[in-house]
Amino acid sequence: MVAADVREAPEDASGTKNIASGVDREIYAGNQRIFEGRSHQLVAALCIAYTTFHIGVMNLYPLETWVYRLAHVTGGLALGFTLFSARGFIDPQGRAHTRSLVELALLGIAALLILTALGRIALAVATGDLIATGAPPDKMVTTFGLPIIAGTGLAILATWIFPPGDRGRLAPGDLLLALAAIAVGVYIIAHAHFLRTRAQVFPHPNDMWASIAGILLILELTRRLAGLALVIIVAAFVAYAFVGPWLPGFLEHRGYAPQRFFAFLYTDNGILGPTTAVSSTYIILFITFAAFLQASRVGEYFVNFAFAAAGGARGGPAKVAVFGSGLMGMINGTSAGNVVSTGSLTIPLMKKVGYKPQTAAAVEAAASSGGQILPPIMGAGAFIMAEITGIPYTDIVIAAIIPAILYFLSVYFMVDNEALKNGMKGLPRNELPQFRKLAKQAFLFIPIVILIGALFVGYSVIRAGTLAMGAAAVVSWLTPFRMGPRAILYALEIAAKMSLQLVAVCAAAGVIVGVIAMTGVGGRLSGVLMAVADQSEFMALFFAMCISIILGMGMPTTAAYAVAASVVAPGLIQLGIPPLTAHFFIFYFAVMSAITPPVALAAYAGAALAGSDPMRTSVESFKIGLAAFVVPFMFFYNNALLMQGEWLEIARVLFTAALGIFLLAAAIQGWFFGLLNWVLRIVLLVAALAMIQGGWVSDIIGIGVGLAVFVIQKQFVTASNIARGLD
C-alpha cells in the first residue's frame, strides 16, 4: 500500500511532486502465486504468448470463431489455475508443507485419471480417430469421458482440503486442473464441427462429460478470482434447468435430459456465446491497452493530474478520487480492481484530511464504479452494447455523456457537502504536483484521443484499440519511462494476468445465458414485465432494476450487463422503450451492482484498504452513488438526457437534472447552504425526486421547493417574520 504521507512523495524528472508514485504497480491477490527465477520466466512467457495470440488473431490471422473462443477459455483456465491457488496464502512466504499419505493418494488417483484422458484425446487427434456423429455411445467413455470428470472432481477436492503450499511453486493439484482444462479444450476444439449439429439433438456421452468437467473448472476458477456470489447464481440457474417441471407459473418448463443440456451449454448458445465473444475481443483488447498505459506509467500521470487540479480544494483527496478513479476505471473495466489500484493512494489521504474510513472507502468505490459509465471507453461497455444491440458506437458514446456528467456531479456534490459539513480542508499546495508542469505533459492523453478519433472516422474497434496501444508505447518515449522491448513484454504479461478474472466470469455468465436460451425463461419474464406494466409502468421498471442488480452481484460490469441484457432487455423493449434507452437502463444498474448491498465487490475492496466494516461501507457507497439509481429513470422519462431531440430541450433537461442531482445530494448529506434538519431534508428529497420526470411542471415544483428551502436556510423567512406578517 502506498504511504499516506504526501510529503514523502518523490519528484519526477520535471521537478514536480509525483504523489501517485506506485499507483501503476502490479497488485497481487492473497491467493496469487509469485514465481521467481526460471519459474517466473516460464509463466511470464505463457502470459505473453496468451496476450500475443489474441492481438495477433484479432489483427493479423483470424481463426474460426469456435476455435478462437475455445482457445481463449482454455488458455485462461490453464493460466488461472497456474497463477491462483484455491485459497489464500496465510503464511506470507507460503512455505511448503509435508504432504500426507491421504493427499498423495488423492492426487495420485486424480493424476492417473486426468493424464489418461489427456493422453487419449491427444492420441485421437493425432490419429484422426475422433467421435463422429453416430459413433457407438461407449466409444472413449472409459478412457476419456469418465476419467476427465472423475479426475477433475478429485483434483478440485484436493485443492480445497489441503494447504496451497509454497507461494513460489505450482501445487500439484492446480497443475492437474490446468491439464484437465487443456484436455477439455482439445476435446471440444477437435469435435467442434460435430458439436455444431449434434449438441442440441443427439450428443455423444463424452460431449456431456467434457462439458460438465469444463463447467466445473470454470466455476472453480470463478470462485478463486471473483468469490462465491456468481458461482451460487450459476448453480441456481443450472438447478432450474432440472427442477423446472415442478415450479409454478412462468418459471415452469418441461425439463431437459442431462446429456443434451450440458452439451448445449458448451456451444455458442452458452459458454461460447456473447459473453465469451466479448471477453475474447473487446475486453482483452482494452485490458491490454490499460496494461500498456500501466507499463508506461501513464496511470500515474492521470492521478497526479487529478491531484494537481483538485487536491488543494476542501476534501481534496475525495475529489481526486472522483476524477482520478473515474479516468482509471473508464479504461481498466473492473470496479474492484480500480479500487485496489487507485484506492491504495486516495483512501489513506482521504482519512488524513478527516473522512471516516468507511466514507473514504465508499467514495473510492463509487468513483471507481462510475468509471464504467464514463465515455468514451466505459470499461469496454460501449463496445459491448454496440455488439449486442447493433447501435453504432458513436451513438452510444454521445448518449452516455449527460448521464455520466450527472453521476459524477452527484458524487462530487456528496463529497463536497461532507467536507463542508465537517469543516475539512484540502492538502497543502506545496505537497501537490504543479498543474502548470503537468499541463506540459498533456500529450500523454494522446492514446485516448487517437482511440476516440479512430473510432469516429470509421475504424473498427479492434483496429482503433490496437492503434491506441501503439500510441501509448510511442508517447512513452517523450517521458522518462520509455517503453522498450522489455516494457512491452511486461505489458503483455500483466495484460494476461489482469484478464483472467474476466475470462472466468464471462464464461460462467455464458452458462446463465445458455440456460436462459434453452428454457425460454427470458421470454416468459418479458411477459411478466408486460403484465406488471399494465398496472404501473414505474413498477415494471423497478422490477427490471432489481433483476439487473441481482444478476450483476458478484460479477464485473461487462459480464453483469451481458447477462442482464439477455434477461431484461427484451421485456423492456416490448414495453415500447427504445433499444438504446432499454440497454442503458440495464447497463447502469449492472454497473451499480458493484456498490449495492449485500454483495458490493467494489465497496468490499475499499473496506479492506480502509480497515472499515464491509457492510457499512457498502451502505455508504450505495448512498454516495444514489444518483446512478435515479438517473436511469430520468432518461426513461425524458430521452433528451440521452442526447435525443432538440438542443434547446437537451440543454434545459441537463440544467434541471443537474439541479435535481444537487438537491438530492443535499438531502442525503443533510447540508444545503448549512445544516438541514430532518424535515427540510425530506422536503428537499421530494423536490429532487419530483424533477425525475423532466417535465416543465415537475421542474417548476422542484425548483420552487428548492428556493423555499434556500430562503428558510438563509433565514430570510423565520417564525417571527411569519408571525409579524399575520398582524
C-alpha positions in Angstrom: 0.0 0.0 0.0 1.3 3.5 -0.9 2.2 5.6 2.1 -0.4 8.3 3.0 2.1 11.0 3.8 2.4 13.0 0.6 5.4 14.9 2.0 7.4 11.7 1.2 6.2 11.7 -2.4 9.1 11.6 -4.8 9.7 14.1 -7.6 9.8 13.2 -11.2 12.3 14.4 -13.8 10.5 17.7 -14.3 10.8 18.5 -10.6 7.1 18.2 -9.8 5.8 16.1 -6.9 4.9 12.5 -8.1 2.3 11.9 -5.4 0.9 8.9 -7.4 4.2 7.1 -7.5 3.4 3.3 -7.4 -0.2 3.6 -8.4 0.6 1.6 -11.6 2.4 -1.2 -9.8 1.3 -4.8 -10.1 -1.1 -5.8 -7.3 -1.1 -9.4 -6.0 -4.2 -11.1 -4.7 -4.0 -13.0 -1.4 -4.2 -16.4 -3.3 -1.9 -15.4 -6.2 1.4 -17.1 -6.7 4.6 -15.1 -7.0 7.0 -17.1 -9.0 10.7 -16.4 -9.1 13.7 -17.3 -11.3 13.0 -19.8 -14.1 9.5 -20.5 -12.9 8.7 -16.8 -13.3 10.3 -16.7 -16.8 8.2 -19.7 -17.9 4.9 -18.3 -16.5 5.7 -14.9 -17.9 6.3 -16.4 -21.3 3.0 -18.2 -21.2 1.2 -15.0 -20.3 2.9 -13.1 -23.1 2.0 -15.8 -25.5 -1.6 -15.7 -24.4 -2.0 -12.0 -24.9 0.0 -12.0 -28.2 -2.2 -14.8 -29.5 -5.3 -12.6 -29.1 -3.8 -9.5 -30.5 -2.4 -11.5 -33.5 -5.7 -13.3 -34.2 -7.7 -10.1 -34.0 -5.4 -8.1 -36.2 -3.5 -10.4 -38.5 -4.7 -14.0 -38.7 -8.4 -14.6 -37.9 -9.4 -18.1 -36.7 -12.7 -19.9 -36.9 -15.0 -18.5 -34.2 -15.4 -21.6 -32.1 -11.7 -22.5 -32.2 -10.7 -18.9 -31.2 -13.2 -18.7 -28.3 -12.3 -22.2 -27.1 -8.6 -21.4 -27.1 -9.4 -18.2 -25.2 -11.3 -20.0 -22.5 -8.9 -23.0 -22.3 -5.8 -20.8 -22.1 -7.4 -18.6 -19.5 -8.3 -21.6 -17.4 -4.9 -23.1 -17.6 -3.2 -19.8 -16.7 -5.7 -19.2 -14.0 -5.0 -22.4 -12.2 -1.3 -21.9 -12.6 -1.4 -18.4 -11.0 -4.1 -18.6 -8.4 -4.5 -21.2 -5.6 -7.7 -22.5 -4.1 -7.3 -20.3 -1.0 -5.2 -17.5 0.3 -1.6 -18.0 1.5 -1.8 -17.4 5.3 2.0 -17.7 5.6 3.5 -14.7 3.8 6.2 -16.9 2.5 3.7 -19.7 1.7 6.2 -22.3 2.7 5.8 -25.9 1.5 4.2 -28.4 3.8 4.7 -32.1 4.3 2.1 -34.0 2.2 0.2 -36.7 4.0 -0.4 -40.1 2.5 -4.1 -39.3 2.0 -3.2 -36.2 0.0 -0.6 -38.1 -2.1 -3.1 -40.9 -2.7 -5.9 -38.5 -3.8 -3.5 -36.5 -6.1 -2.1 -39.8 -7.5 -5.6 -41.1 -8.5 -6.5 -37.7 -9.9 -3.3 -37.5 -11.9 -3.8 -41.0 -13.3 -7.3 -40.2 -14.4 -6.6 -36.8 -15.9 -3.4 -37.9 -17.7 -5.3 -40.9 -19.1 -8.0 -38.6 -20.5 -5.4 -36.1 -21.9 -3.4 -38.9 -23.5 -6.5 -40.5 -25.0 -7.7 -37.3 -26.6 -4.2 -36.4 -27.8 -4.0 -39.9 -29.5 -7.5 -39.4 -31.0 -6.5 -36.1 -32.5 -3.1 -37.4 -33.8 -4.7 -40.5 -35.5 -7.9 -38.8 -36.6 -9.9 -41.3 -34.6 -12.5 -38.8 -33.4 -16.0 -39.4 -32.2 -18.0 -38.8 -35.3 -21.8 -38.3 -35.2 -23.4 -41.7 -34.9 -20.4 -43.3 -33.2 -21.1 -46.0 -30.6 -22.2 -44.4 -27.3 -19.4 -46.2 -25.4 -16.6 -45.0 -27.6 -13.8 -43.4 -25.4 -16.2 -43.1 -22.4 -14.0 -45.3 -20.2 -10.7 -43.8 -21.5 -11.8 -40.1 -21.7 -15.3 -39.2 -20.5 -15.4 -40.8 -17.1 -11.7 -40.2 -16.3 -11.9 -36.5 -17.1 -14.9 -35.9 -14.9 -13.7 -38.0 -12.0 -10.1 -36.7 -12.2 -11.3 -33.1 -12.3 -13.6 -33.6 -9.3 -10.8 -35.3 -7.3 -8.3 -32.6 -8.1 -10.7 -29.8 -7.1 -11.4 -31.6 -3.9 -7.7 -32.0 -3.1 -7.1 -28.3 -3.6 -9.9 -27.5 -1.3 -8.9 -29.8 1.5 -5.1 -29.4 1.6 -3.0 -26.3 2.1 -1.7 -24.5 -1.0 1.9 -24.9 -0.1 4.8 -22.7 -1.3 3.7 -19.4 -2.9 6.6 -19.6 -5.3 5.7 -23.0 -6.6 2.9 -24.6 -8.6 0.9 -27.0 -6.4 0.4 -30.5 -8.0 -3.4 -30.2 -7.7 -3.5 -26.9 -9.6 -1.2 -28.3 -12.3 -3.7 -31.2 -12.7 -6.5 -28.8 -13.1 -4.6 -26.8 -15.7 -4.0 -30.1 -17.6 -7.7 -31.0 -17.2 -8.7 -27.7 -18.8 -6.4 -28.4 -21.7 -7.9 -31.9 -22.2 -11.4 -30.5 -22.2 -10.4 -27.7 -24.6 -8.7 -30.1 -27.0 -11.7 -32.4 -27.0 -14.2 -29.7 -27.8 -12.0 -28.0 -30.4 -11.4 -31.3 -32.1 -15.1 -32.1 -32.2 -16.4 -28.6 -32.8 -17.7 -29.3 -36.3 -19.7 -32.3 -34.9 -21.0 -30.4 -31.9 -22.5 -27.7 -34.0 -25.1 -30.1 -35.3 -25.5 -32.7 -32.6 -25.2 -30.8 -29.3 -28.9 -29.8 -29.3 -30.2 -33.0 -30.8 -28.3 -36.3 -30.0 -25.0 -35.5 -28.3 -22.5 -38.3 -27.5 -22.0 -39.1 -23.8 -18.4 -37.8 -24.0 -19.8 -34.4 -25.1 -21.7 -34.2 -21.8 -18.7 -35.4 -19.6 -16.3 -32.9 -21.3 -18.9 -30.1 -20.8 -19.5 -30.9 -17.2 -15.8 -31.0 -16.5 -15.3 -27.7 -18.3 -18.1 -26.1 -16.3 -16.7 -27.3 -13.0 -13.3 -25.8 -14.0 -14.9 -22.5 -15.0 -16.8 -22.3 -11.7 -13.8 -23.2 -9.6 -11.6 -20.5 -11.2 -14.5 -18.0 -10.9 -14.7 -18.8 -7.2 -10.9 -18.3 -6.8 -10.9 -15.0 -8.7 -14.4 -13.4 -8.0 -15.8 -15.1 -5.0 -18.8 -17.4 -4.4 -21.6 -15.0 -5.4 -21.5 -15.7 -9.2 -20.9 -19.4 -8.6 -24.1 -19.6 -6.5 -26.1 -17.7 -9.1 -24.8 -20.1 -11.9 -25.6 -23.1 -9.8 -29.1 -21.8 -9.2 -29.7 -21.5 -13.0 -28.3 -25.0 -13.6 -30.6 -26.4 -11.0 -33.5 -24.5 -12.5 -33.0 -26.5 -15.8 -33.8 -29.7 -13.9 -36.5 -28.6 -11.4 -38.5 -26.5 -13.9 -41.3 -29.1 -14.4 -42.2 -28.7 -10.7 -42.1 -24.9 -10.5 -45.2 -22.7 -10.6 -46.2 -20.0 -13.0 -43.9 -18.6 -15.6 -40.9 -20.5 -14.2 -42.3 -23.9 -15.3 -40.7 -25.7 -18.2 -40.7 -29.3 -19.4 -37.2 -30.1 -18.2 -34.2 -31.5 -20.1 -32.1 -34.6 -20.3 -28.6 -34.0 -18.7 -26.8 -35.2 -21.9 -28.5 -32.7 -24.1 -28.5 -29.9 -21.5 -24.8 -29.9 -20.7 -23.6 -30.4 -24.3 -25.8 -27.4 -25.3 -24.1 -25.2 -22.6 -20.6 -25.6 -24.2 -21.7 -24.2 -27.6 -22.1 -20.7 -28.9 -25.6 -20.7 -27.3 -23.9 -20.7 -23.9 -20.3 -20.6 -22.8 -19.0 -19.8 -26.3 -21.8 -17.3 -26.8 -22.0 -13.5 -26.5 -20.2 -13.2 -23.1 -17.1 -15.1 -24.3 -17.3 -13.3 -27.7 -16.9 -10.0 -25.7 -14.2 -11.2 -23.4 -12.1 -12.7 -26.2 -12.2 -9.5 -28.2 -13.1 -6.1 -26.7 -12.3 -6.9 -23.0 -8.9 -8.4 -23.6 -8.1 -5.7 -26.1 -8.8 -2.9 -23.7 -7.2 -4.7 -20.8 -4.1 -4.9 -22.9 -4.5 -1.1 -23.7 -4.8 -0.5 -19.9 -1.7 -2.6 -19.4 0.3 -0.6 -21.9 -0.8 2.6 -20.0 0.2 1.0 -16.8 3.6 -0.2 -18.0 4.4 3.3 -19.4 3.1 4.8 -16.1 0.5 7.0 -17.7 -1.8 6.0 -14.9 0.4 7.9 -12.5 0.1 10.9 -14.7 -3.7 10.7 -14.7 -3.8 10.6 -10.8 -1.1 13.3 -10.5 -3.2 15.5 -12.9 -6.2 14.9 -10.7 -4.3 15.8 -7.5 -2.9 19.0 -9.2 -6.4 20.0 -10.3 -8.4 19.2 -7.1 -6.1 18.1 -4.3 -6.0 21.5 -2.7 -9.8 22.0 -2.6 -11.7 21.2 0.6 -11.8 17.5 1.0 -9.3 17.4 -1.9 -8.3 13.7 -1.9 -12.0 12.7 -2.2 -12.4 14.9 -5.2 -9.2 13.5 -6.6 -10.8 10.0 -6.2 -13.8 11.2 -8.1 -11.7 12.4 -11.1 -8.7 10.1 -11.0 -10.6 6.9 -10.3 -13.2 7.8 -12.9 -10.4 8.1 -15.6 -8.7 4.9 -14.5 -12.0 3.0 -14.2 -13.0 4.1 -17.7 -10.0 2.2 -19.1 -9.5 -0.9 -16.9 -13.0 -2.3 -17.0 -13.3 -3.6 -13.4 -14.6 -1.6 -10.5 -13.0 -3.7 -7.7 -9.6 -3.8 -9.5 -9.6 0.0 -9.9 -10.5 0.5 -6.2 -7.4 -1.6 -5.2 -5.0 0.3 -7.5 -6.1 3.9 -7.0 -7.7 3.4 -3.6 -4.4 2.4 -2.1 -3.3 6.0 -2.6 -6.6 8.0 -2.2 -8.2 6.2 0.7 -5.3 6.9 3.2 -5.2 10.6 2.1 -9.0 11.0 2.5 -8.7 9.6 6.0 -5.8 12.1 6.6 -7.9 15.1 5.8 -10.8 14.0 8.0 -13.1 11.5 6.2 -14.2 8.5 8.2 -12.7 5.2 7.0 -16.0 3.9 5.7 -16.7 7.1 3.9 -13.2 7.2 2.3 -13.7 3.6 1.0 -17.2 4.3 -0.2 -16.2 7.4 -2.2 -13.4 5.4 -3.9 -15.8 2.6 -4.7 -18.5 4.9 -6.1 -16.0 6.8 -8.2 -14.3 3.6 -9.5 -17.6 2.1 -10.4 -18.6 5.4 -12.1 -15.7 4.9 -14.5 -17.6 2.1 -16.1 -20.2 4.6 -17.4 -17.7 7.3 -18.4 -17.4 7.7 -22.2 -15.6 7.1 -24.5 -14.5 3.7 -23.3 -16.9 2.9 -20.4 -14.8 0.0 -19.3 -15.5 -1.6 -22.8 -19.2 -1.2 -22.0 -19.8 1.0 -25.1 -18.4 -1.7 -27.4 -20.3 -4.5 -25.8 -23.6 -2.5 -26.1 -22.8 -1.9 -29.7 -22.1 -5.6 -30.3 -25.4 -6.7 -28.6 -27.7 -4.0 -30.0 -26.3 -3.2 -33.4 -26.4 0.5 -32.4 -23.4 2.4 -33.7 -20.6 3.0 -31.2 -20.7 6.8 -31.8 -24.4 7.0 -30.9 -23.8 5.1 -27.7 -20.9 7.3 -26.6 -22.8 10.5 -27.4 -25.9 9.2 -25.5 -23.7 8.4 -22.4 -22.3 11.9 -22.0 -25.1 13.6 -19.9 -25.8 10.6 -17.6 -22.1 10.3 -16.8 -21.9 14.1 -16.1 -24.9 13.8 -13.7 -23.4 10.8 -11.9 -20.0 12.4 -11.3 -21.7 15.7 -10.4 -23.6 13.8 -7.8 -20.6 12.1 -6.3 -18.8 15.5 -6.3 -21.6 17.2 -4.5 -21.7 14.4 -2.0 -18.0 14.6 -1.0 -18.1 18.5 -1.1 -21.1 18.6 1.2 -19.4 16.1 3.5 -16.3 18.4 3.6 -18.4 21.5 4.2 -20.4 19.8 7.0 -17.2 18.7 8.8 -15.0 21.7 8.0 -12.4 19.7 6.1 -9.5 21.3 4.3 -7.5 20.2 1.2 -3.9 19.2 1.0 -1.2 21.9 1.1 -0.3 23.1 -2.3 3.4 22.7 -1.7 2.7 19.0 -1.2 0.9 18.6 -4.5 2.1 18.2 -8.1 2.3 21.5 -10.0 -0.6 21.8 -12.5 1.5 24.1 -14.8 4.2 21.5 -15.2 1.7 18.6 -15.7 -0.2 20.6 -18.3 3.0 20.4 -20.4 2.7 16.6 -20.5 -0.9 16.7 -21.8 0.5 14.7 -24.8 0.0 11.6 -22.5 -3.7 11.8 -23.3 -2.8 11.2 -27.0 -3.5 7.4 -26.9 -7.1 8.1 -25.7 -7.5 10.9 -28.3 -6.3 8.5 -31.0 -8.7 5.8 -29.8 -11.7 8.2 -30.0 -10.6 9.7 -33.3 -10.0 6.4 -35.0 -13.5 5.2 -33.9 -15.2 8.3 -35.1 -13.6 8.2 -38.5 -14.8 4.7 -39.0 -12.0 2.3 -37.9 -13.1 -0.9 -36.3 -13.0 -1.2 -32.5 -10.1 -3.7 -32.7 -8.1 -1.6 -35.1 -8.7 1.6 -33.1 -7.7 -0.2 -29.8 -4.5 -1.6 -31.4 -3.6 1.9 -32.7 -4.2 3.3 -29.2 -1.9 0.6 -27.8 0.9 1.6 -30.2 0.3 5.3 -29.4 0.8 4.5 -25.7 4.2 3.0 -26.4 5.2 5.9 -28.7 4.3 8.7 -26.3 6.2 7.0 -23.5 9.4 7.9 -25.4 8.6 11.6 -24.5 8.8 10.7 -20.8 11.5 9.2 -18.6 9.6 5.8 -18.7 10.3 4.8 -22.3 8.7 1.5 -23.4 11.4 -0.7 -25.0 11.1 -4.4 -25.7 11.2 -5.3 -22.1 8.5 -2.9 -21.0 6.3 -4.1 -24.0 6.7 -7.7 -22.9 5.9 -6.7 -19.3 2.7 -5.1 -20.6 1.7 -8.2 -22.4 2.4 -10.3 -19.3 0.3 -8.2 -16.9 -2.5 -8.0 -19.5 -2.9 -11.7 -19.4 -3.0 -11.7 -15.6 -5.4 -8.8 -15.5 -7.8 -10.5 -17.9 -8.1 -13.9 -16.1 -10.9 -12.8 -13.8 -13.0 -11.5 -16.7 -12.3 -14.6 -18.8 -13.6 -16.8 -16.0 -16.7 -14.7 -15.1 -17.7 -14.2 -18.7 -17.5 -18.0 -19.3 -19.5 -18.5 -16.1 -22.0 -15.9 -17.2 -22.3 -17.8 -20.5 -23.7 -20.7 -18.5 -26.6 -18.4 -17.4 -27.1 -17.2 -21.0 -27.3 -20.8 -22.1 -29.9 -21.8 -19.5 -32.0 -18.7 -20.4 -31.8 -19.6 -24.1 -32.7 -23.3 -23.6 -35.5 -22.8 -21.1 -37.0 -19.6 -22.7 -37.4 -18.0 -19.2 -36.3 -14.7 -20.6 -39.3 -14.5 -22.9 -41.7 -15.5 -20.1 -40.1 -12.9 -17.9 -40.9 -10.3 -20.6 -44.5 -11.4 -20.3 -44.4 -10.8 -16.6 -42.9 -7.3 -17.1 -45.7 -6.6 -19.6 -48.3 -7.7 -17.1 -46.8 -5.5 -14.4 -46.6 -2.6 -16.8 -50.4 -2.8 -17.4 -50.8 -1.9 -13.7 -47.8 0.5 -13.4 -45.0 1.3 -15.8 -42.9 2.6 -12.9 -43.3 -0.8 -11.1 -42.2 -2.6 -14.2 -39.1 -0.5 -14.4 -38.4 -1.0 -10.7 -38.8 -4.8 -11.2 -36.3 -4.6 -14.1 -33.9 -2.6 -12.0 -34.0 -5.3 -9.2 -33.3 -8.1 -11.6 -30.4 -6.3 -13.2 -28.8 -5.6 -9.8 -29.3 -9.2 -8.6 -27.9 -10.7 -11.7 -24.9 -8.3 -11.5 -24.0 -9.1 -7.9 -20.5 -10.6 -7.8 -19.8 -10.0 -11.4 -17.6 -7.5 -13.2 -19.6 -4.9 -15.1 -19.2 -6.4 -18.6 -20.4 -9.9 -17.6 -23.2 -8.4 -15.5 -24.5 -6.3 -18.3 -24.3 -9.1 -20.9 -26.4 -11.4 -18.6 -28.9 -8.8 -17.6 -29.4 -7.7 -21.2 -30.3 -11.2 -22.2 -32.9 -11.5 -19.4 -34.4 -8.0 -19.0 -33.8 -6.1 -22.3 -36.4 -8.0 -24.4 -39.1 -7.2 -21.9 -38.3 -3.5 -21.7 -38.3 -3.3 -25.5 -41.7 -5.0 -25.6 -42.9 -2.2 -23.4 -42.2 0.2 -26.2 -39.0 1.5 -24.7 -36.4 2.3 -27.4 -33.5 -0.2 -27.5 -30.9 2.4 -26.7 -32.8 3.6 -23.6 -33.6 0.0 -22.5 -30.0 -1.1 -22.7 -28.7 2.0 -21.0 -31.2 1.4 -18.2 -29.9 -2.1 -17.7 -26.2 -1.1 -18.1 -26.4 1.5 -15.3 -27.9 -0.9 -12.8 -25.4 -3.7 -13.8 -22.6 -1.2 -13.0 -24.1 -0.2 -9.7 -24.4 -3.7 -8.5 -20.7 -3.3 -7.5 -21.8 -0.8 -4.8 -25.2 -2.3 -3.9 -25.5 -4.2 -0.6 -25.3 -7.0 0.3 -22.9 -8.1 -2.4 -20.9 -5.0 -3.3 -17.5 -6.1 -4.6 -16.1 -2.6 -5.1 -17.2 -1.4 -1.7 -15.7 -4.6 -0.1 -12.4 -3.9 -1.8 -12.4 -0.4 -0.5 -13.3 -1.5 3.0 -10.3 -3.9 3.0 -8.0 -0.9 2.2 -9.6 1.5 4.7 -9.9 -1.0 7.5 -13.7 -0.3 7.8 -16.7 -2.6 8.2 -17.6 -4.0 4.7 -21.4 -3.9 5.2 -21.3 -0.3 6.5 -19.0 0.7 3.7 -21.4 -0.9 1.1 -24.3 1.1 2.5 -22.3 4.3 2.5 -21.2 3.7 -1.1 -24.8 3.0 -2.1 -25.7 6.4 -0.6 -22.9 8.2 -2.4 -23.8 6.6 -5.7 -27.5 7.1 -5.3 -27.7 9.3 -8.3 -27.0 6.3 -10.5 -30.2 4.7 -9.3 -32.2 7.8 -10.2 -30.6 8.8 -13.5 -31.9 5.8 -15.5 -35.5 6.7 -14.5 -34.7 10.3 -15.5 -33.6 9.4 -19.1 -36.5 6.9 -19.3 -39.0 9.7 -18.8 -37.0 12.2 -21.0 -34.9 10.9 -23.8 -33.3 14.3 -24.1 -30.9 13.1 -21.4 -29.5 10.7 -23.9 -29.0 13.4 -26.5 -32.2 12.6 -28.3 -34.1 15.7 -29.5 -33.6 19.4 -30.0 -30.5 21.1 -28.5 -32.6 23.6 -26.5 -34.6 20.8 -24.9 -31.4 18.9 -24.2 -29.8 22.0 -22.5 -32.9 22.6 -20.4 -33.1 19.0 -19.2 -29.4 18.9 -18.4 -29.7 22.1 -16.3 -32.8 20.9 -14.4 -31.4 17.4 -14.0 -28.2 18.8 -12.6 -30.2 20.9 -10.2 -32.2 17.9 -9.1 -29.0 15.9 -8.5 -27.7 18.8 -6.4 -30.9 18.8 -4.3 -30.6 15.0 -4.0 -27.0 15.2 -2.7 -28.0 18.0 -0.2 -30.9 15.9 1.1 -28.8 12.8 1.5 -25.9 14.6 3.2 -28.0 17.0 5.3 -26.2 20.1 4.0 -27.8 22.8 1.9 -26.0 26.2 2.5 -25.9 25.0 6.1 -27.1 22.0 8.2 -30.5 20.7 7.4 -33.0 19.2 9.9 -34.9 16.1 9.0 -38.0 17.9 7.9 -36.1 20.0 5.4 -34.1 17.0 4.2 -37.3 15.2 3.4 -38.7 18.2 1.6 -35.6 18.5 -0.5 -35.6 14.8 -1.3 -39.2 15.2 -2.5 -38.2 18.2 -4.6 -35.3 16.2 -6.1 -37.4 13.2 -7.0 -40.1 15.5 -8.5 -37.6 16.5 -11.1 -37.1 12.9 -12.3 -39.8 13.2 -14.9 -38.1 16.1 -16.6 -41.4 17.9 -17.5 -42.0 21.7 -17.1 -44.5 21.3 -14.2 -42.3 18.9 -12.2 -39.2 21.0 -12.8 -41.0 24.2 -11.6 -42.2 22.3 -8.5 -38.7 21.1 -7.8 -37.1 24.5 -8.3 -39.8 26.2 -6.3 -39.4 23.9 -3.3 -35.6 24.2 -3.6 -35.8 28.0 -3.5 -38.2 27.9 -0.5 -35.7 25.7 1.5 -32.9 28.1 0.5 -34.9 31.1 1.8 -35.5 29.2 5.1 -31.8 28.2 5.3 -30.6 31.7 4.9 -33.2 32.9 7.5 -34.9 35.3 5.1 -38.0 33.7 6.5 -38.3 32.8 10.1 -41.1 32.0 12.6 -41.0 35.6 13.9 -41.2 37.0 10.3 -44.3 35.0 9.6 -45.9 36.0 12.9 -45.4 39.7 12.1 -46.8 39.2 8.7 -50.1 37.9 10.2 -50.6 41.0 12.3 
